[in-house]
Amino acid sequence: MPLRQGMADATPDPVLPLTIDELLTTTRAVRRRLDLCRPVPRATVEQCLSLAFDAPNGSNLQLWRWVLVDDPAVKHEMARIYRAAMEDHVGRLRETGDPAGADYSTPEAQRIAASVYHLRDHLHEVPVLVVPAVSGRLDGASIFDQASLWGSVLPAVWSFMLALRSRGLGSAWTTLHLRREREMADLLGIPFERATQAGLFPVAYTLGTRFKRGDRARSARTIRWNHW
């Protein structure tokens, strides 16, 4: 489907269709370039989800569940939980360090951090917030059960993000609120004992539709054939 191109202003952007390769390589995590003022029709979000429903999932059980929020009062509460969870996360990093050993002092890391904090400060202004979940709990589950359950929701989430991009919208896969997953479940009426949240996704039109490919140079060194 054609996309709008260029920075948002009073003049509509020219149409820019994307090839499959362009769609796959330019669907970025969008935080600072979310248009907080332009409404997003419910029908558009539901259309993107209907495409996501064609994603592969275990035994075609379609165990995913989706909570879509456009109520300002609920979004304010979701943003409050998100900010509190971020403080929990930052506090833990200060105490124990990052288990992955990430270097947060690089220019790229600083840029990403500024983007993350921008989203934190404006999350309540995003037109639609989406929380996907999958039936079942993963606490203490075996690797097989974890892989099976995540594999039954994550492909659909990525398809959802691709569908958004193809329509001039953007999102970002955020997981910080999961440090307070039960609190978010209580707010949204998600049965905590029977469902696992996969993240929180801000949904908005993007300010401009030109996005560059990400730097994945390090990934080329991760390819192995026949042996680790």
C-alpha positions in Angstrom: 0.0 0.0 0.0 1.4 3.5 -0.8 3.0 5.5 1.9 3.3 9.2 2.5 6.9 10.6 2.4 8.7 13.5 3.9 8.2 15.5 7.1 4.7 16.2 8.3 3.5 19.7 7.4 0.4 21.3 5.8 1.2 19.9 2.4 0.5 16.2 1.9 3.6 14.1 1.3 4.0 12.5 -2.2 3.2 8.8 -2.4 6.1 6.4 -1.9 5.4 2.7 -2.4 7.8 0.4 -0.6 9.2 -2.9 -1.9 9.2 -5.9 0.4 12.9 -5.5 1.0 12.5 -1.8 1.9 9.6 -2.6 4.2 11.7 -5.2 6.0 14.8 -3.0 6.3 13.2 0.3 7.2 10.6 -0.7 9.8 12.4 1.0 12.7 11.6 1.4 16.4 9.9 4.8 16.2 9.8 7.0 19.4 10.7 10.6 18.7 9.1 10.7 15.3 5.6 9.6 16.4 3.0 12.2 15.5 1.3 13.0 18.8 -1.3 15.3 17.3 -2.7 13.3 14.4 -5.6 10.9 15.3 -5.3 7.2 14.4 -8.6 5.7 13.3 -9.6 2.5 15.1 -10.3 0.9 11.8 -6.7 1.4 10.7 -5.3 -0.3 13.8 -7.8 -3.2 13.5 -6.9 -3.6 9.8 -3.2 -3.9 10.7 -4.1 -6.5 13.3 -6.2 -8.5 10.9 -3.1 -8.8 8.7 -1.1 -9.8 11.8 -3.5 -12.6 12.5 -2.2 -14.4 9.4 1.2 -14.9 11.1 2.2 -18.5 11.9 1.5 -19.6 15.4 1.6 -22.9 17.3 -1.0 -25.5 16.1 -3.0 -22.5 14.8 -4.4 -22.1 18.3 -4.3 -18.3 18.0 -3.5 -17.9 21.7 -2.8 -14.2 21.3 -4.9 -11.5 22.9 -4.8 -7.7 22.2 -5.7 -4.8 24.3 -6.0 -1.5 22.3 -6.3 1.7 24.3 -7.3 5.2 23.1 -9.0 6.4 26.3 -6.9 9.4 27.5 -7.5 8.5 31.2 -6.4 4.9 30.8 -3.3 6.0 28.7 -2.3 8.4 31.5 -2.4 5.5 34.0 -0.5 3.3 31.6 2.2 6.0 31.2 2.4 6.3 35.0 3.1 2.6 35.3 5.6 2.7 32.5 7.5 5.5 34.1 7.5 3.8 37.5 8.7 0.6 35.8 11.5 2.5 34.1 12.7 3.9 37.4 12.7 0.3 38.8 14.8 -0.8 35.8 17.3 2.1 36.0 17.6 1.5 39.7 18.4 -2.1 39.2 21.0 -1.4 36.5 22.7 1.1 38.9 22.8 -1.6 41.6 23.8 -4.7 39.6 24.9 -3.5 36.2 23.6 -4.7 32.9 23.8 -8.5 32.6 24.4 -8.2 28.9 27.4 -6.0 29.5 26.1 -3.2 27.3 28.1 0.0 27.0 25.8 2.9 27.5 28.4 5.6 27.0 28.7 5.3 23.2 27.1 8.0 21.0 24.6 5.5 19.6 23.6 4.4 23.1 23.2 8.0 24.2 21.0 8.7 21.2 18.8 5.6 21.9 18.5 6.6 25.5 17.4 10.1 24.6 14.7 8.5 22.3 13.6 6.2 25.1 13.2 9.1 27.6 11.3 11.1 25.0 8.8 8.3 24.7 8.6 8.0 28.4 7.7 11.7 28.7 5.1 11.6 26.0 3.6 8.1 26.2 0.3 9.4 27.4 0.0 11.6 24.3 0.4 8.7 21.8 -2.9 8.2 20.0 -3.2 4.4 20.6 -1.3 2.1 23.0 -1.4 -1.7 22.2 -0.6 -4.5 24.7 -0.4 -7.9 23.1 -0.6 -11.0 25.4 -0.5 -14.7 25.0 -2.6 -17.2 26.9 -0.6 -19.0 29.6 2.2 -18.1 32.0 5.9 -18.5 31.5 7.1 -18.3 35.1 9.3 -21.3 35.6 8.4 -22.8 32.2 10.8 -25.1 30.3 12.8 -23.7 27.4 10.5 -25.7 25.1 7.3 -24.2 26.6 8.8 -20.7 26.5 9.9 -20.9 22.9 6.5 -22.4 21.9 4.5 -19.7 23.6 6.6 -16.8 22.5 6.7 -18.2 19.0 2.9 -18.1 19.0 2.7 -14.3 19.5 5.9 -12.6 18.4 5.6 -13.3 14.7 2.1 -11.6 14.8 3.5 -8.6 16.7 6.2 -8.1 14.0 3.6 -8.5 11.2 1.6 -5.8 13.0 4.5 -3.4 13.0 5.2 -4.1 9.3 1.5 -3.4 8.5 1.7 -0.2 10.4 4.8 0.9 8.5 3.1 0.2 5.2 0.4 2.6 6.1 2.6 5.5 7.3 2.4 4.6 11.0 5.1 3.6 13.4 5.7 1.9 16.7 8.3 0.7 19.1 8.6 -2.6 20.9 8.8 -1.6 24.5 9.1 -4.1 27.5 9.9 -1.8 30.4 6.4 -1.9 31.9 6.8 -5.7 32.3 8.7 -5.0 35.5 5.2 -4.0 36.7 3.3 -6.5 34.6 0.7 -7.3 37.3 0.0 -3.6 37.9 -0.7 -3.1 34.1 -2.8 -6.3 34.1 -4.9 -5.0 36.9 -5.4 -1.7 35.1 -6.4 -3.3 31.8 -8.3 -6.2 33.2 -5.9 -8.8 31.9 -6.1 -12.0 33.9 -2.6 -12.1 35.3 -2.6 -15.8 36.2 -3.7 -16.9 32.8 -2.0 -14.5 30.3 1.5 -13.2 29.7 2.0 -9.7 28.2 4.5 -9.4 25.4 5.1 -5.7 25.5 3.6 -2.3 25.0 3.4 -0.7 21.6 2.8 3.0 20.9 0.9 3.5 17.6 0.9 6.8 15.7 1.4 8.2 12.3 5.1 9.1 11.8 6.6 12.5 11.2 7.8 11.8 7.7 8.0 8.3 6.2 11.7 8.1 5.2 13.6 5.8 7.5 17.2 4.6 7.1 18.4 1.0 7.5 19.8 0.3 10.9 23.5 -0.5 11.5 23.7 -4.3 11.6 27.4 -4.6 10.7 28.1 -6.7 13.8 25.4 -9.2 12.8 27.4 -10.3 9.8 29.9 -11.9 12.2 27.3 -14.0 13.8 26.6 -16.3 10.8 27.9 -19.9 11.2 27.3 -22.8 8.9 27.1 -26.4 10.3 28.8 -25.6 13.7 28.8 -22.8 16.3 
